[in-house]
């Protein structure tokens, strides 16, 4: 009537080894890139930032495309 005896220490250590292996795989993916891959990603991020900045619709105080009422134009004509 006795069941199988399970060594809990062995089970716990096996589970810890599996978790460490899984974390190591994640770290290899995250940090194991070549310098060329890192540079390519940096250039792509900078290009995207420039594209977004180029599409901004802000009008500053020295923007000449906005006409003001005191620009000398005759409003009656």
C-alpha positions in Angstrom: 0.0 0.0 0.0 3.0 2.3 0.0 3.2 4.8 -2.9 6.3 6.0 -4.7 8.7 7.9 -2.4 9.6 11.3 -3.9 12.7 13.1 -2.8 11.5 16.7 -2.4 15.0 18.2 -2.4 15.7 16.6 -5.8 12.4 17.9 -7.1 13.0 21.4 -5.8 16.6 21.6 -7.2 15.4 20.3 -10.6 12.7 23.0 -10.7 15.3 25.7 -9.8 17.7 24.5 -12.5 14.9 24.7 -15.1 13.9 28.2 -14.1 17.6 29.3 -14.3 17.9 27.8 -17.7 14.8 29.6 -18.9 16.0 32.9 -17.5 19.5 32.4 -19.1 17.8 31.9 -22.5 15.8 35.1 -22.1 19.1 37.0 -21.1 20.9 35.5 -24.1 18.2 36.8 -26.4 18.1 40.2 -24.7 21.8 40.9 -24.2 23.5 38.7 -26.7 23.2 40.9 -29.7 26.2 42.0 -31.9 27.3 45.6 -32.1 26.0 45.8 -35.6 22.5 44.8 -34.5 22.6 47.3 -31.7 23.7 50.1 -34.1 21.0 49.1 -36.6 18.3 49.3 -33.9 19.7 52.7 -32.7 19.7 54.1 -36.2 16.1 52.9 -36.8 14.9 54.5 -33.6 16.6 57.8 -34.5 15.0 57.7 -38.0 11.6 57.1 -36.5 12.0 60.0 -34.1 13.0 62.3 -36.9 10.0 61.2 -39.0 7.7 62.0 -36.1 9.3 65.4 -35.4 9.0 66.2 -39.1 5.3 65.7 -39.0 4.6 67.9 -36.0 2.0 70.6 -36.5 3.2 73.2 -33.9 3.1 76.9 -34.7 5.5 79.0 -32.8 5.5 82.8 -32.4 7.9 83.3 -35.3 6.0 81.1 -37.7 5.3 83.2 -40.8 2.6 81.0 -42.2 0.0 82.3 -39.7 -1.2 85.8 -40.6 -1.9 88.2 -37.8 -4.5 91.1 -38.0 -1.8 93.8 -37.8 0.3 92.6 -40.8 -0.6 95.7 -42.8 -3.2 94.0 -45.0 -6.5 95.8 -45.7 -9.3 93.7 -44.3 -11.9 95.5 -46.5 -10.6 94.3 -49.8 
